[in-house]
Amino acid sequence: MYCNYRRFILFLVVLLANLSMGQNLPGTELRVKKATGPVVIDGKAEEANWQVAEIAGNFYLNYPTDTLPSPFRTEAKMTFDDQNLYIFFTCYDDNKPLVVQSLRRDFEWPLNDNVGIYFDPYNDFTNGFFFGISPYGAQREGTLSGGGVDRENSFNINWDNKWYSEVTRQDDRWTAELAIPFKSLRYNSDVNWNIAFLRQDIKHNQVSSWIRTPIQNLPASMPFSGKLVWETPPPQPGTNISIIPYAVTSSYTDKENETPRDVTATAGFDAKIGLTPAINLDLTVNPDFSTVDVDRQIVNLTRYEFQYPERRQFFLENSDLFNSPGFTSYTQPFFTRRIGLIADTTGSLTRVPIEYGARVSGKIGSNWRLGMMNLQTRKVAALGLPAQNYGVAVVQRQVFSRSNLGFVFVNKQSALSDRYDPEKLYHPSLLASRENNGVTDTVVNRYNRIVGADFTLITKTNRWGGKMYYHRSFDDYRSGSDHSSGLFMNYNGRNIRLGFGGLSSGKDFRAEVGFMPGQDLYKGYLAHFIISDFPIYPKSNILVQHAPGFESGYNYRPDGQLMEINNIFRYTFRFLSTADFLIGAIRNYQLLPSDFNPLFPRGDTTLLLGQQYNWTEYRTEFNSNSRRLLTFRLTGAAGQYYNGRRTGFGGTLTYRVQPYGNFSVTWDYNDIRLPEPYGRAKFLLLSPRLDLTLSRSLFLTSFLQYNDRFDNVNLNTRLQWRFRPASDLFLVYAENYLPEGMVSKNRSVVLKFTYWINL
């Protein structure tokens, strides 16, 4: 009895010690010393520098619970010299197999065991960089914005830069050594940095971090960061110039239009010039984007435009600054995919050659951010498009602890005269209708400009946030109700997540370089919405959490006429196995502002302007255990659709050959049945994909997309050899076919060489 009592007391002492030791709070300091000798990047901590480096340990769980220390120890150390910042990770483990999808760079964070560093080198708790690595040495890097509090928009992995790493694996641990050149970063050498370390241990379905972070927050977010204290300041960057020249040759054959094969060779370059330690000048001359990942097609059955992500390298650094005005995905006055890409007469995106571009962006002092961009595109006679110039300027002033006040100016200018020439200048983006004394005529739109102000609220603890803005547009043929404004607030609690707000857009507001799908549809509207989730964390050996949720949105014409209602009810379940499940119902109401063909491009089915529709649809989604070699995602939808019914199912089946890659098949099938005389249509999108990583420097991706809605099969195959950091050789083959008989419509072959030179 006495022995059991002593054991119980000892257990309590150890438990309390672990809990107190494991709770590194925001602001916890990690002192970093300058290296006294060389650091060899070999994944081994054998140098004396690592023996004396301070340890960032006592990682604490963030998921599936935030009340316990991590059962598997993680340690991070740092040092630096005049060239590089060094990080050494030790990730203790058990004998369970590691989970790694492939050796591909910029791996998907949720699907791979990995460890990483996230830091804000300006000490503003807002912007920075992150670098991560998997147990097999695959690298992942990107930019951090908005303090890292937004899971979808704060982390941009498309940013690419030069750094080095090595990994070793042992029975009870794996270690990683990273060297990040200071020339790859923008930073303030006079301040201590905010820093976070994060480990994703997917085989145990655990996320842990150096700073204890509540489960409703991201452990990579700056409100939950420690402080990197420099024993001696990091080096002044000095001259920081990088030139990235490229050479490309391509062959294009258009059998559909029976044109002769076109063989071209061209060259160009990008340049990165550090004007100050925190401000960078980016230049591009005759840029080529032929090797950028192809967009994954979707079956869009809504009336709204779908927003594809930006992947072109020139537009990525500090992209959050240019994307910050307005509401992301709803009322953005500036969207970079409007530059160098335009819809042709069939609605397909076509490339418009960019002649040159320049961008200045970064930090001025401790409280100001500046971004300016200017690009020039060439005339494309085949599209009826003149040469055009695009410009944008954004300035932000940090206020309070992490909030900011910003101002934006956007300009699009076309090189044309007032006279409308339908033989030469006929692209729809140039033209507008104007009514004068009851007569409607077509006028040429020479320019479109936006000016505005935004205020973004982010509290120190990330509990409250918000946004309000006011923008106005200007062109040379109309004025009046040309404003866009909005107000949004959100609350992020442990058991309540709530967002609500309203938007307003005048009928004459026009953002030609922006993304405003609602404005394109309604030509002026008022809207209000609410989004809510109520997470519940049960004491269960199966469930991590379950959460009911509700969304509601109402859209009105400026005169107050109700046009649209969307009410969404959902319930989500997240399991300890990493699986998750969602069920939901959507109740819709629409008063059509224009004619609409829900079966486009099949037949001439048309729902007419002014008609009203009410319908209810039910949806479900299941994602399987992502740790298995064979995984799947299944989706289903059934119910009413306008005046008929829709049944749809889709998903993705993936088999992983660790660590060399995976093969997946994605499908989306929809069967739409409308009453007579409207008709019926079946749409199938089928996309098999092979992602093969032969080594950490040789990658093969082959992607086939069969879209029977538009009677097209697209094949895109890309071989990439990264022969040195940030320098590549690409071979890309693309072809479009008619589905029947797989008859080739057109094909292209591209060979591209890029080389990163630091001066």
N, C-alpha and C positions, 0 to 999 in steps of 0.2 A: 504494500500500500504506500509506504514511504517512498519507495523507488519510483512508483508511478507518479506520485506527486512531484518529485524532483524532475522527472522527464517532462511533465506538463509545464512546469515553470520554465525549464530550459527551452521548450518549444515556443512559449510566449516571448521569451527574450530574443530568440533568433528571429521570430516573425517580426517583432517590432523593430529590430535592428535592420532587417532587410527592407521593411517599409520605409524607414527613415532614410536609409542610405540610397534607396532607389528613387527618391523623389527630387531629382534635379529640377529646380523651379526656373521659370523664365528669368533670364539675366545671369544665370550661373556662368562663371568665368572659366575659360580655358586659355592658359597662357602658352604662347608659342615662342620658341627660341630659334634664333638663327643657327643654321647648320655650321659646324666648325670644320667639316670635311665634306668630301663628295658623297652624294646619295646615289646608289646604284639601283635602278628600277628593275628588281628581280622578284618581287613578291615575298622577300625575306627581310626581316627586321634585324639584320646582323650588324649594321653600322652603329657606331657609338652614339650618333645623333638620335637614334630611336630608343636607346637605352635610357637617355636622360629626358626624353620628351614627356610632357605631362599627358596623362591618360584621361580621355573622356569616356567614362564607363557608367555603370549602374543604369543601363537602359531600362525603361519602364514600358509596359504594354499600353498600346492605344487601342488595339483590336485583337481579339473579340471582347476584351474587357479592359477597362482603364483603371482597375483597382489593385493590380499586382505587378511586381517586378517581372521582367522577362525571365523565363526559366532557362533560356540559352543566352549566355553572356555575349555581349558585343563590346569591343573597345576600339576607340579611334585615337590616333596620335597625329600631330602635325609639326612640320618644320618648314624652313624655307631658306633659299639663298638668293643671289642677285638675279637669277633667271626664272626660278620655278617655285611654286607652292607645292609642297609634298603632303600627302595624306596616306596613313597606313591604317587599314582596318583588319581586325581579327574577329572572325565570326565563329564562335564555338557552336558545336552541333552534335547530333547523335548519328546513328548509322542509317537513318532513313534516306532513301535516294533523293538527291537534289532535283529540283524542278526547274528546268531551263528549256524554253521553247526552241531556241536556236542560238547561233553565234552572231546573229544579225545585229548591227549597230542600231541604236535607238529602239531597243526592245520594248515591248509593252510591260509597263511596271506591274500591273496586277497579276500577270501570268508567269512571272519569273522570280525565283529567289534572287535577291540583290541587296546591295547596301549603297548608300550615297550620302553626299554632302550637299547642303543647300545653304547659300549664304547671300547676304545683302552687304556688298562692299561700300555702300554709301551711308550706312547707319540711319536710313530713313524708314525702315521696317516695311518697305514697299517693293523695291525692284532688286533683281540680282540674277544669279546663275545657279545651276545645279549640275552635278556630275555623279553618275552612278555606274556600278559595275556588277556583273553577274559572277557566280562561282566559276564559270568557264571563260571569263575574261571579256565578254561582250560589253561594249561601252554604250553609255547613254548620257547625252548632255543636252542642255537647253537653257532657255531664259525663264526667269521667274518674275511675275508681275502681280500687282494688286495685293502684295503681301503674301501671296500663296494661299489665299483663303478660298478661292473658287476652284473646285475640283476640275471643272471643264475648261476654264479659260485662263487660269493662272500659270500653266506650265506648257511651254512651247518647245517640243522636242525637235522641230524642224530646223532650228538653229544649229549650225555645224561649225566646229572649230578644232584647232590642233591641240592634242594632249596625249599623254603616254601612260601606259599601265601594264602591270603584270599580276598574275594570280597564281597561288599555289594551293593545293588541296591535300589535306591530311585526314586521318580517320576521325578525329574529333573536332576538326575546325577547317575553315578555309580563310586564307589571308589575301589581301589585295593592296597593292602599292600604286599610288597615282602621282603623276607629275604634271601639273598644270602650268604652262608658261604664263608669266605675268602679262606677256604681250597678247595673250588670248583674251584678257579680261579688261573691263573698264572699272576703275575703282578710285577711291579717295584714300591716299596713303597716309593721311593725317588723322584718321579716325579708326577706332576699333570696329570690327565688323560684327554684324549679327549672324549667327551660324546655327545650323541644325544638322544632326546626323540621324538618318532614318534607315531602318532595316526591314525589308519585307521577307518574311520566312513563310512562304506559301505552303510548304509541305506540312507545316504545323498550323497553317491558317492564322498566323500571328503577325502583327505589325508592332514594332517597338521603336522607341526614340530616346535620344539622350535627355531631352527635356520632357518631363511628364506633360502629356497633352490630353485633355478630355476627349472622349470618344466622338463627340459631335464635331470636333475640329480636326484639321489636317495637321499631323505632326511635322510636316515640312513647312508650315506657315510661320511667318516671321513674328506674329504675336507670341508664339511659343518657341522662341529661339534663345540660345545662350549668347554669350559675348566672347568673341575671339580677341584676346588682349595681346598685342604685339610687345614682346620684350624690347625690341628695337623696331622702328617703323619699316614696313616693306619698302622695296626700292621704288624710287620715282621711275615711271615707265620710260621716260626719255623718248627718243625717236622710235615710233611704232608704226611702221609702214609694211603692209602686206600687199603683194601683187599676185593675182590669180588669173593668169592667161589661160585661154582655151583655144583649141583648134578642133573643127568638126567637119566631117564630110558626110554627105547623105545622098541617098538615091530614093526618088519618089516616082511611083508608077500609078497612074489613074486609068484603070481599065474601064470604069463606068462611063467616063466621058471621052474615052478613046484618045487621050492626049499622050504624046511621046514621053518616054522616061526622062525625068529631070534629075541630073546629077550636079550637085553643088558642093563647094568647099568654102568655108568662111572661118573667121577667127575674131576674137574679141577678148575682153578682159574685165575683171572686177578688181577693185582696189579698196583697201581699208587703211585709212590714215588717221592716226591718233592726234587730233588737234590739241587736246589736253588729256590728262589722265582719265577723264570721265566723259569726254566728248569725242565722237568718231565721225569722220567723213567717209562715206561710202560712195564709190563711183562705179558705174557700169557703162561699157561701150559695146554696142551691138550684142546684147546678152542673148544667150541661147538657153531655152528651158526644155529642150527635147528629151532630156533624161529624167525629168521630174516624174515622180510616181503618178500613174494615171488615176483619174478620179474613179471611184467605185460608183457605178450607176445605182439608182434607186428607182422604185416604182412610186411615183408621186401622184396620188389620187386627189390631192387637195387643189385649191385654186391658187395657192401661194407658191412663190418661187422658193426653191431649196437652196440653202447657203452651203456651198462646198468650201472646204478649208483652203487657206493659202499655204503652199509648200515651196514656192520659189524663194531661193536663198536670199536674194537681194532685199526682199521686203520683210525679213523676219526679225532682225535685231531691233529692239525697242518697238516692236510692232504694237505692243499694248498701248503705247503713247498715241499712236495714230488711230488705233481702234477705240480709244476710250470715249470720244464724244458720242452722245446719244446712248441708246440701249443696244448692247450687242445682239445681233440677229433680228432686231426689230426696227430700230430707227437710227442706223449708223449713217452719218453724212459722208463718211469716207470708207471705202472698201477696196482694197488693192486689186482684187480680181476683176475690177472694172477696167484695169489698165492692161493692155496687151492681149485682152480676150474680149470677143464680142460675138453676139448671136448673128448667124447668117439668116437667109430667108426661110430656112427650115427650122430655125430655133436652136440649132446645134452651135456650140461654142467654136469659134475659129480664132486662130492666133493672128494678132496684129503686130508686126515687127516693131520692137522698141529700138530706136536709134541710140539713145544714151539716157542716162539718169544720174542724179546726184542726190545724196541724202546726208544731212547733218543731224545727229541726235545724241542725246546724253544729258548729263547732269551739270548744272552750273551752280557752284557753291553747294550749300547743304539743303536748300529749300526749293530750288528751281530746276525744272526739266524743260528741254527744248527739242522740238523735232521739226525739220523742214525737208520737204522732198519735192523734186521736180523731174519729170520724165517727158520725153518727146517720142511720139510714135510716127511711123511713116504713112504716107498715102497708100490706100489699097483700092485701086480702081475697080477691081472685080466685086467689091462689096459696096461701091458707091460711097467710100469713106475718105475724107481728106486727111492730111497730116493734122495731128492734134497734140496739144500740150496739157499736161496735168500737173497741178501744184497743190501742196497742202502745207500748212504751218500750224503747229500746236505748241502752246506754252502752258506749263502747269506750275502753280505755286503751292507748296505744301503748307497746310494750316493745321492747327491743333496738333495732335500726336501723329496721325497717319492720314488725315483727310487732305483733299486738294481742291483748288479752284483752277479751272482751265479755260483757255480761249482757243478757238479753232477758226481757220480760214481755208476754204477749199475752192479751187478754180479749175475749170475745164474750158479750154479755148480751142476752137476749130479754125483752121486756116482756110476761110472761105469768105465770100462777099455776101452782101444782103440778098442778091438775086438767087432765086430758086431755079436750079437747073436739073430737071428730073432725069435727064440723060446721063449726068455725071455724078450728081449728089442725091442719091435716093435712099440711103440707109435710114430706117425709121428713127434712129437715135438723133438724127439731125433735124427732124421735122416735127412740127406741132400745128395743131389746128387753132385758128383764132376766129372768133365771131365778131363781125363789125356791121352794125345796122341790119342784123338778121341774116347776113351773108357770112358763110364759113369759108375761109380760104386757108391754104397751106403756107406756112412761113418757115424760114430757115432759122434754126436756133444756133447762133454763133458761139455763145458762152453760157456757162452755168456756174454760179458762185454761191457759197454758203459762208455765213459768219455766225458765230454763236459763242455761248458761255455755258460751262458745266460746273457743277459742284458735286463732289463725291465724298460721302461721309463713311469713314471706317473708324470705329472706336478702337481703343487700345487693346481691349480684350476680345475683339471680334464678336461681341454679343449683339451689337447693333450696327447696321449699315444702311446706306441709302444713296440716292442719286436724284438730282434735279437739273434740268437743262432748258435752254431756250435757243433756237436756231432760226435764221431767216435765209431765204434763197433769193437770188437775183438773176434775171436774164434780160434779154433785150426786146422781149415782145409781150410781157405781161407783168402785172403787179397787183397787189390786193391782199388776199388771204394767203400769205406766203410764209407762214411760220410753222415750226414744229417744236413742241415742248413736252415735258414729262416730269413726273415726280414718282419716286419709288422708295419704299422703306422695307427693311427686312430685319427679323429677329432670329438669332441662332442660339437656341437653348438646348439643353440636354434632352428634354422630352417635347419641346415645341419648336418647330421651324416654320416661320411665318413670313410671307412677303405680300405686299399689296401696293397698288399704285394706279396711276392713270396717265394716258397719253392724249395728245391733241395734235392734229395736223391740218393745216388749211388746204383748201382745194387747189390753190395755186403753188403750193410748196413742191419743189422739184429738186431731187438730189441725184444727178446723173452719175456721180462717182460714188454714190452711197448704196446701201442695202436697206430698202424700205418696202418690203413686199405688201404691207397693208396699204401704203399710199398708192402703189401701182394699181391696186385692186379697187380702192374706194374713192380716190381723188379727193381726199379730205375726210377726216373722221375724228371721232372722240371715242376713247376706250377706257375701261377700268377693269382691274383684275385682282385676284387674290390667289395665292399659292400656299398650301399648308401641309405639313406632315407632323405626325405625332409618334415618334419612335418609342417603343416599349422594349425593355431589356429583361427578358425573363430569366429566372434561374433554371436553366435547362441544359441537358446534355446533347440537345439536337439543335435548338434555335439560338442564334446570337441575338437577333432582334426581329420584331415585326412592327409594322407601322401602317396605320390607316392614313390616307391622304386625300386631299380635295383641291381641285383647281376650278376657277370660274372666271370667264372673261366675257365682257359685253362690248360690242362695237356699235357706234351710232354714226349717222351722217351729221355734218355740222349743224343741220337744221333740227336735230334731235330725233330723227327717224331711226328706230332700232333696226339694225341690219344683221346682227349675228350674235348668237349666244353659244358658248362652249362650256359645259359643265362636265368635269372629269372626276370620277370616284375611283379610288384604287386602294389596294392592300398589298404590301410587299412583305416577303419573308426572306430572311438571310440565315443560312444554316452554317453550323460549325464545319461541315464538309466542304465549304466554299460555294456550294450550290445556292441559287436564289430563285424565287418564284414570285410572280406578280399576276394579280387578277384585277380587272377594272371594267368600268362601264363609262361610256361617253354619251351625253345627251346634247344634240346639236339643233340649232335653229338658224336658218339663213333666209334672208330676203335678197335675191340675186341683184347685184348692181349692174350686171351686164349679162349677155348671153353666155352660156357655159355648156361645153360638151364633156360630160364626165367619162365618156368612152373614147376621147381623143387618142389617136387619130382615126379610130374605126368609125366608118359611116358618117352620117350627118346628124347624129343625135344632138339635139340642142334643147337645153332648159332655158327658158326665156327670161329676159330682164323683168324684174318685178314679181316673179313667181316666188312663193313662200314654201319652205320645206322644214319639217320636223322629223328627226329620226334618232334612234338609239342603237348603239353598237357596243358589243362586248369584246374584250381583248384579254389575252393571257400570254405570259412569257415564262419560260423555264430555262435556266442555265445550269448545266450539270457540274459535277465536281471537276474543277479546272486542273487538279493535280494528276488526273489520269492521263494515260497516253492517248486514249480515245475520248474526246469530249464533244458535246453538242449543245446547241442553243435552239429551242423550238418556240415559235410564235404562232398565235392563232387569232383570228378576228372573224366575227360573225354578227349579223344583224341587219338593220335597215341601212340604206344608202340613198339619200335623196328620196325619190319616189319608188325605189326598188329595194333590192337586197344585195348584200355582198358577203361572200365567204372567202377568206384568205388564210393561207398558212405559209410559213417560211421557216428559215433557220439556217444553221451552219453546222456541218459535221467536220471535225478536224482530227487528224491522226498525227501525233508528234513522234518523230524519230530523233530522240535526244542525243547529242545537242546539235544535230546537223540540219534540222529544219522540220517542216511540216507540210502536209497536203490537206487542203480544205475544199469543201464544196458548199457554196451558199446559194439558197434558192428563195424566191418570193413569188407565190402564185396567188392570183386573184380572179375570182369568178363573179362578175357583176351582171345581175339580171334586172333590167328595168321593164316596166309594163309596155305593152304595145302602144304606140308605134316606135318607142325609143330603142328597143333592141337589147342585145346582150353581147358581152365581150369577155374573153379570158386572156389574162396577161401573165406571162412567165418570164422571170429574170433568173438565169442560171449562171453561176460564176464559179467554176473550179479554179483553184490557185495553188501553185507549187512554189514554196519558199525554201530554197536550198542554200545552206551556208557551208561551203566546202572547207572554209577556214575562217579566221577572223578578218581576213582581207579579201576573200573571194566569195561573191554572192551571186546567186542566180534566182531570178523571180520570173515566173511565167503565169500570166493572168488571162483567162478567157472569159468573155462576157457575152452571153446569148440573151438578147432582148427581143422577144417576139412582138412586143408592142410596136417597135419601130423597125421590125424585120432586119435585124442586123446582128452579126457576130463579130466581136472585136477581140483580136489577139494581141497581147503586148508582152514581149519577152525581153528582159534586161539582164545582161551580164556585167557585173561591176567588179573591177580589180582595184582595191585601194593599196597601191604599191608603196605609199608612204602616207603619214598622217595628212588628211585633208587634200590629198592628191589622188586622182582616179583616172582609170581608163574604162570607158563605157562602150558596150555594143548593144544597140537596141533595135529590135525587129518588131514592127507593128503592121497589122493587116486587118482590113474589114471585109467581111464576106456577106453575100446573100445567104440566108439560112437554107434555102432549097438548093441542094447540090453543092453547098459550100463554094459557090462561085465567087472568085475574088473581085471586089470592087476597087480597092486600092491598097497599096502596100508601101512601106518605107523601111529603109535600113539606115541607121545612124551610127557612126563611129566617132567618139568624142574623147579628147584628152584634156585634162585639167591638171595644173601644177601650182601648188601654193609656195610662194617665195616670200620669206621674211627679209626685209632690208635693214 
